[in-house]
Amino acid sequence: QVQLVESGGGLAQAGGSLRLSCLVSVRTSISVAVGWFRQAPGKERALIAAISGTGGSTWYADSVKGRLHISRDNAKNTVFLQMNSLKSEDTAVYYCTGRVGAEYDYWGQGTQVTVSS
């Protein structure tokens, strides 16, 4: 029903920036809220940013507030995660997820972000 494909991960230096993209494909005209999760080595997967289907509402984990910015372009079916002032602790696999109901039931394959100090 909902497919998500991430892109834009890679290697960045501490203090630098990266922008992740998530192409959201749906078979019907449904509103899909999107969240970005990340999983660092040895840690649990955690939600770090989310945006409503219209883009009018956003949420951020305290650990990333002020450095990460989530946005979406519904005309292009794409959600973005702009990451600034990168830190080594941002190194993780980042997952784009889709929510139609109460849970994030749809997941992308993940994209690796590595921040070198």
TIRO-2110 file (N, C-alpha, C; in Angstrom, 1 decimal):
// TIRO-2110
0.8, -1.2, 0.0, N, 1, A
0.0, 0.0, 0.0, CA, 1, A
0.9, 1.3, 0.0, C, 1, A
1.9, 1.3, 0.8, N, 2, A
2.8, 2.4, 0.9, CA, 2, A
4.2, 1.9, 0.8, C, 2, A
5.0, 2.5, -0.1, N, 3, A
6.4, 2.1, -0.3, CA, 3, A
7.2, 3.4, -0.1, C, 3, A
8.4, 3.1, 0.6, N, 4, A
9.3, 4.3, 0.9, CA, 4, A
10.7, 3.9, 0.5, C, 4, A
11.4, 4.8, -0.2, N, 5, A
12.7, 4.6, -0.6, CA, 5, A
13.6, 5.8, -0.2, C, 5, A
14.6, 5.5, 0.7, N, 6, A
15.5, 6.5, 1.1, CA, 6, A
16.7, 6.7, 0.2, C, 6, A
17.2, 7.9, 0.2, N, 7, A
18.5, 8.2, -0.5, CA, 7, A
19.2, 9.4, 0.2, C, 7, A
20.4, 9.5, -0.1, N, 8, A
21.1, 10.7, 0.4, CA, 8, A
22.1, 10.4, 1.5, C, 8, A
22.1, 9.2, 2.0, N, 9, A
23.1, 8.9, 3.1, CA, 9, A
24.5, 8.9, 2.5, C, 9, A
25.4, 8.7, 3.5, N, 10, A
26.8, 8.7, 3.0, CA, 10, A
27.7, 9.1, 4.2, C, 10, A
28.9, 9.5, 3.8, N, 11, A
29.9, 10.0, 4.7, CA, 11, A
30.0, 11.5, 4.8, C, 11, A
30.0, 12.0, 6.0, N, 12, A
30.2, 13.5, 6.2, CA, 12, A
31.1, 13.7, 7.3, C, 12, A
31.6, 14.9, 7.3, N, 13, A
32.5, 15.3, 8.4, CA, 13, A
31.7, 16.0, 9.5, C, 13, A
32.2, 15.9, 10.7, N, 14, A
31.6, 16.5, 11.9, CA, 14, A
31.5, 18.0, 11.6, C, 14, A
30.3, 18.6, 11.9, N, 15, A
30.0, 20.0, 11.6, CA, 15, A
29.4, 20.2, 10.2, C, 15, A
29.4, 19.2, 9.4, N, 16, A
28.9, 19.3, 8.0, CA, 16, A
27.4, 19.1, 8.0, C, 16, A
26.9, 18.9, 6.8, N, 17, A
25.5, 18.7, 6.5, CA, 17, A
25.2, 17.6, 5.5, C, 17, A
24.1, 17.0, 5.7, N, 18, A
23.6, 16.0, 4.7, CA, 18, A
22.1, 16.2, 4.6, C, 18, A
21.6, 15.8, 3.4, N, 19, A
20.1, 15.9, 3.3, CA, 19, A
19.7, 14.5, 2.8, C, 19, A
18.8, 13.9, 3.6, N, 20, A
18.2, 12.6, 3.2, CA, 20, A
16.9, 12.9, 2.5, C, 20, A
16.6, 12.0, 1.6, N, 21, A
15.3, 12.1, 0.9, CA, 21, A
14.6, 10.8, 1.0, C, 21, A
13.2, 10.9, 1.0, N, 22, A
12.4, 9.7, 1.1, CA, 22, A
11.3, 9.8, 0.1, C, 22, A
11.3, 8.9, -0.9, N, 23, A
10.2, 8.9, -1.9, CA, 23, A
9.1, 8.1, -1.4, C, 23, A
7.9, 8.7, -1.3, N, 24, A
6.8, 8.0, -0.7, CA, 24, A
5.8, 7.6, -1.9, C, 24, A
5.6, 6.3, -2.1, N, 25, A
4.7, 5.9, -3.1, CA, 25, A
3.4, 5.2, -2.5, C, 25, A
2.3, 5.7, -2.9, N, 26, A
1.0, 5.2, -2.4, CA, 26, A
0.1, 4.8, -3.5, C, 26, A
-0.7, 3.7, -3.4, N, 27, A
-1.6, 3.3, -4.4, CA, 27, A
-2.9, 4.0, -4.4, C, 27, A
-3.2, 4.6, -3.3, N, 28, A
-4.5, 5.3, -3.3, CA, 28, A
-4.3, 6.7, -2.7, C, 28, A
-5.3, 7.5, -2.7, N, 29, A
-5.1, 8.9, -2.3, CA, 29, A
-5.3, 9.0, -0.8, C, 29, A
-4.3, 8.5, -0.1, N, 30, A
-4.4, 8.5, 1.4, CA, 30, A
-3.3, 9.5, 1.9, C, 30, A
-3.5, 10.0, 3.1, N, 31, A
-2.5, 10.8, 3.7, CA, 31, A
-1.6, 10.0, 4.5, C, 31, A
-0.3, 10.2, 4.3, N, 32, A
0.7, 9.4, 5.0, CA, 32, A
1.6, 10.3, 5.8, C, 32, A
1.5, 10.1, 7.1, N, 33, A
2.5, 10.8, 7.9, CA, 33, A
3.8, 10.1, 7.8, C, 33, A
4.9, 10.8, 7.9, N, 34, A
6.2, 10.2, 7.8, CA, 34, A
7.1, 10.5, 8.9, C, 34, A
7.8, 9.5, 9.4, N, 35, A
8.8, 9.7, 10.4, CA, 35, A
10.1, 9.2, 10.0, C, 35, A
11.1, 9.8, 10.6, N, 36, A
12.5, 9.3, 10.4, CA, 36, A
13.0, 8.7, 11.7, C, 36, A
13.4, 7.4, 11.6, N, 37, A
14.0, 6.7, 12.7, CA, 37, A
15.5, 6.6, 12.4, C, 37, A
16.2, 6.3, 13.5, N, 38, A
17.6, 6.0, 13.3, CA, 38, A
18.0, 4.9, 14.3, C, 38, A
19.0, 4.1, 13.9, N, 39, A
19.5, 3.1, 14.8, CA, 39, A
21.1, 3.1, 14.7, C, 39, A
21.6, 3.5, 15.8, N, 40, A
23.1, 3.6, 15.9, CA, 40, A
23.6, 2.2, 16.4, C, 40, A
24.9, 1.9, 16.1, N, 41, A
25.4, 0.6, 16.5, CA, 41, A
25.2, 0.4, 18.0, C, 41, A
24.7, -0.8, 18.4, N, 42, A
24.5, -1.1, 19.7, CA, 42, A
23.3, -0.4, 20.5, C, 42, A
22.5, 0.4, 19.7, N, 43, A
21.4, 1.1, 20.3, CA, 43, A
20.1, 0.7, 19.7, C, 43, A
19.0, 1.0, 20.4, N, 44, A
17.7, 0.7, 19.8, CA, 44, A
17.3, 1.8, 18.8, C, 44, A
16.5, 1.3, 17.9, N, 45, A
15.9, 2.2, 16.9, CA, 45, A
15.1, 3.3, 17.6, C, 45, A
15.2, 4.5, 17.2, N, 46, A
14.5, 5.6, 17.8, CA, 46, A
13.9, 6.6, 16.8, C, 46, A
12.7, 7.1, 17.1, N, 47, A
12.1, 8.1, 16.2, CA, 47, A
12.8, 9.5, 16.5, C, 47, A
13.2, 10.2, 15.5, N, 48, A
13.9, 11.4, 15.7, CA, 48, A
13.2, 12.6, 15.1, C, 48, A
12.3, 12.4, 14.1, N, 49, A
11.6, 13.5, 13.5, CA, 49, A
10.4, 12.9, 12.8, C, 49, A
9.3, 13.7, 12.7, N, 50, A
8.1, 13.3, 12.1, CA, 50, A
7.4, 14.5, 11.5, C, 50, A
6.6, 14.2, 10.4, N, 51, A
5.8, 15.3, 9.8, CA, 51, A
4.5, 14.7, 9.4, C, 51, A
3.5, 15.5, 9.5, N, 52, A
2.1, 15.1, 9.1, CA, 52, A
2.0, 15.0, 7.6, C, 52, A
0.8, 14.4, 7.2, N, 53, A
0.6, 14.2, 5.8, CA, 53, A
0.6, 15.5, 5.0, C, 53, A
0.1, 16.6, 5.6, N, 54, A
0.0, 17.9, 4.9, CA, 54, A
1.3, 18.7, 5.0, C, 54, A
2.1, 18.3, 6.0, N, 55, A
3.4, 19.0, 6.3, CA, 55, A
3.2, 20.1, 7.3, C, 55, A
2.0, 20.3, 7.8, N, 56, A
1.7, 21.4, 8.7, CA, 56, A
2.1, 21.2, 10.1, C, 56, A
2.4, 20.0, 10.4, N, 57, A
2.9, 19.7, 11.8, CA, 57, A
4.1, 18.8, 11.8, C, 57, A
5.1, 19.2, 12.6, N, 58, A
6.3, 18.5, 12.7, CA, 58, A
6.6, 18.2, 14.2, C, 58, A
7.5, 17.2, 14.4, N, 59, A
7.9, 16.9, 15.8, CA, 59, A
9.4, 16.5, 15.7, C, 59, A
10.2, 16.8, 16.7, N, 60, A
11.6, 16.4, 16.8, CA, 60, A
11.9, 15.8, 18.2, C, 60, A
12.8, 14.9, 18.2, N, 61, A
13.4, 14.4, 19.4, CA, 61, A
14.3, 15.5, 20.0, C, 61, A
14.4, 15.6, 21.3, N, 62, A
15.2, 16.6, 21.9, CA, 62, A
16.6, 16.5, 21.5, C, 62, A
17.1, 15.3, 21.2, N, 63, A
18.5, 15.1, 20.8, CA, 63, A
18.9, 15.8, 19.5, C, 63, A
17.9, 16.1, 18.6, N, 64, A
18.2, 16.6, 17.3, CA, 64, A
17.5, 18.0, 17.1, C, 64, A
16.8, 18.5, 18.0, N, 65, A
16.2, 19.8, 17.9, CA, 65, A
17.2, 20.9, 17.6, C, 65, A
16.9, 21.7, 16.6, N, 66, A
17.8, 22.8, 16.2, CA, 66, A
18.8, 22.4, 15.2, C, 66, A
19.0, 21.1, 15.0, N, 67, A
20.0, 20.7, 14.0, CA, 67, A
19.4, 20.0, 12.8, C, 67, A
18.3, 19.3, 13.0, N, 68, A
17.6, 18.6, 11.9, CA, 68, A
16.3, 19.3, 11.6, C, 68, A
16.0, 19.2, 10.3, N, 69, A
14.7, 19.8, 9.8, CA, 69, A
14.0, 18.9, 8.9, C, 69, A
12.8, 18.6, 9.2, N, 70, A
12.0, 17.7, 8.3, CA, 70, A
11.0, 18.5, 7.5, C, 70, A
10.9, 18.1, 6.2, N, 71, A
10.0, 18.9, 5.4, CA, 71, A
9.5, 17.9, 4.3, C, 71, A
8.4, 18.3, 3.6, N, 72, A
7.9, 17.5, 2.5, CA, 72, A
7.5, 18.3, 1.3, C, 72, A
7.6, 17.7, 0.2, N, 73, A
7.0, 18.3, -1.1, CA, 73, A
6.1, 17.2, -1.6, C, 73, A
4.8, 17.4, -1.3, N, 74, A
3.8, 16.4, -1.7, CA, 74, A
3.6, 16.4, -3.3, C, 74, A
4.0, 17.4, -3.9, N, 75, A
3.9, 17.4, -5.4, CA, 75, A
4.9, 16.4, -6.0, C, 75, A
6.0, 16.2, -5.2, N, 76, A
7.0, 15.3, -5.7, CA, 76, A
7.0, 14.0, -4.8, C, 76, A
6.0, 13.9, -3.9, N, 77, A
5.9, 12.7, -3.1, CA, 77, A
7.2, 12.4, -2.3, C, 77, A
7.8, 13.4, -1.9, N, 78, A
9.2, 13.3, -1.2, CA, 78, A
9.2, 14.0, 0.1, C, 78, A
9.8, 13.3, 1.1, N, 79, A
10.0, 13.9, 2.4, CA, 79, A
11.6, 14.1, 2.6, C, 79, A
12.0, 15.2, 3.2, N, 80, A
13.4, 15.4, 3.3, CA, 80, A
13.7, 15.5, 4.8, C, 80, A
15.0, 15.2, 5.1, N, 81, A
15.5, 15.4, 6.4, CA, 81, A
16.9, 16.1, 6.2, C, 81, A
16.8, 17.4, 6.5, N, 82, A
18.1, 18.2, 6.4, CA, 82, A
18.8, 18.1, 7.8, C, 82, A
20.0, 17.6, 7.7, N, 83, A
20.8, 17.4, 8.9, CA, 83, A
22.0, 18.4, 8.9, C, 83, A
22.1, 19.2, 9.9, N, 84, A
23.1, 20.2, 10.0, CA, 84, A
24.0, 20.0, 11.2, C, 84, A
25.1, 20.6, 11.3, N, 85, A
26.0, 20.5, 12.5, CA, 85, A
26.1, 19.1, 12.9, C, 85, A
26.5, 18.2, 12.0, N, 86, A
26.5, 16.8, 12.3, CA, 86, A
27.6, 16.5, 13.3, C, 86, A
27.2, 15.5, 14.1, N, 87, A
28.1, 15.0, 15.2, CA, 87, A
28.4, 13.5, 15.0, C, 87, A
29.4, 13.0, 15.6, N, 88, A
29.7, 11.6, 15.5, CA, 88, A
28.6, 10.7, 15.9, C, 88, A
27.9, 11.2, 16.9, N, 89, A
26.7, 10.4, 17.5, CA, 89, A
25.5, 10.4, 16.5, C, 89, A
25.6, 11.1, 15.4, N, 90, A
24.6, 11.0, 14.4, CA, 90, A
24.8, 9.8, 13.5, C, 90, A
26.0, 9.2, 13.6, N, 91, A
26.2, 8.0, 12.8, CA, 91, A
25.2, 6.9, 13.1, C, 91, A
24.5, 6.4, 12.1, N, 92, A
23.4, 5.5, 12.3, CA, 92, A
22.9, 5.1, 10.9, C, 92, A
22.0, 4.1, 11.0, N, 93, A
21.2, 3.8, 9.8, CA, 93, A
19.9, 4.5, 10.0, C, 93, A
19.5, 5.3, 9.0, N, 94, A
18.3, 6.1, 9.0, CA, 94, A
17.2, 5.5, 8.2, C, 94, A
16.1, 5.4, 8.8, N, 95, A
14.9, 4.8, 8.2, CA, 95, A
13.8, 5.8, 8.0, C, 95, A
13.2, 5.8, 6.8, N, 96, A
12.0, 6.5, 6.5, CA, 96, A
10.8, 5.6, 6.8, C, 96, A
9.8, 6.1, 7.5, N, 97, A
8.7, 5.2, 7.8, CA, 97, A
7.4, 6.0, 7.5, C, 97, A
6.3, 5.2, 7.2, N, 98, A
5.1, 5.8, 6.9, CA, 98, A
4.0, 5.3, 7.9, C, 98, A
3.1, 6.3, 8.2, N, 99, A
2.0, 6.0, 9.2, CA, 99, A
0.7, 6.4, 8.6, C, 99, A
-0.2, 5.5, 8.4, N, 100, A
-1.6, 5.8, 8.0, CA, 100, A
-2.5, 5.9, 9.2, C, 100, A
-2.4, 4.9, 10.1, N, 101, A
-3.2, 4.9, 11.3, CA, 101, A
-2.3, 5.3, 12.5, C, 101, A
-2.3, 4.5, 13.5, N, 102, A
-1.7, 4.9, 14.7, CA, 102, A
-0.2, 4.5, 14.8, C, 102, A
0.2, 3.6, 13.9, N, 103, A
1.6, 3.0, 14.0, CA, 103, A
2.3, 3.3, 12.7, C, 103, A
3.7, 3.3, 12.8, N, 104, A
4.5, 3.4, 11.6, CA, 104, A
4.6, 2.0, 11.1, C, 104, A
3.8, 1.6, 10.2, N, 105, A
3.7, 0.3, 9.6, CA, 105, A
4.5, 0.0, 8.4, C, 105, A
5.0, 1.1, 7.8, N, 106, A
5.7, 1.0, 6.5, CA, 106, A
7.1, 1.6, 6.6, C, 106, A
8.0, 0.7, 6.2, N, 107, A
9.4, 1.1, 6.4, CA, 107, A
10.2, 1.0, 5.1, C, 107, A
11.2, 2.0, 5.0, N, 108, A
12.1, 1.9, 3.9, CA, 108, A
13.2, 0.9, 4.2, C, 108, A
14.2, 0.8, 3.3, N, 109, A
15.3, -0.2, 3.5, CA, 109, A
16.4, 0.4, 4.4, C, 109, A
16.4, 1.7, 4.6, N, 110, A
17.4, 2.3, 5.5, CA, 110, A
18.6, 2.8, 4.6, C, 110, A
19.2, 3.9, 5.1, N, 111, A
20.4, 4.4, 4.5, CA, 111, A
21.4, 4.8, 5.6, C, 111, A
22.6, 4.4, 5.3, N, 112, A
23.7, 4.6, 6.3, CA, 112, A
24.2, 6.1, 6.3, C, 112, A
24.3, 6.6, 7.4, N, 113, A
25.0, 7.9, 7.6, CA, 113, A
26.2, 7.8, 8.5, C, 113, A
27.3, 8.1, 8.1, N, 114, A
28.5, 8.0, 8.9, CA, 114, A
29.2, 9.4, 9.0, C, 114, A
29.4, 9.8, 10.2, N, 115, A
30.0, 11.1, 10.5, CA, 115, A
31.4, 10.9, 11.1, C, 115, A
32.3, 11.5, 10.4, N, 116, A
33.7, 11.3, 10.9, CA, 116, A
34.1, 12.6, 11.6, C, 116, A
34.9, 12.4, 12.7, N, 117, A
35.3, 13.5, 13.5, CA, 117, A
36.7, 14.0, 13.2, C, 117, A
END
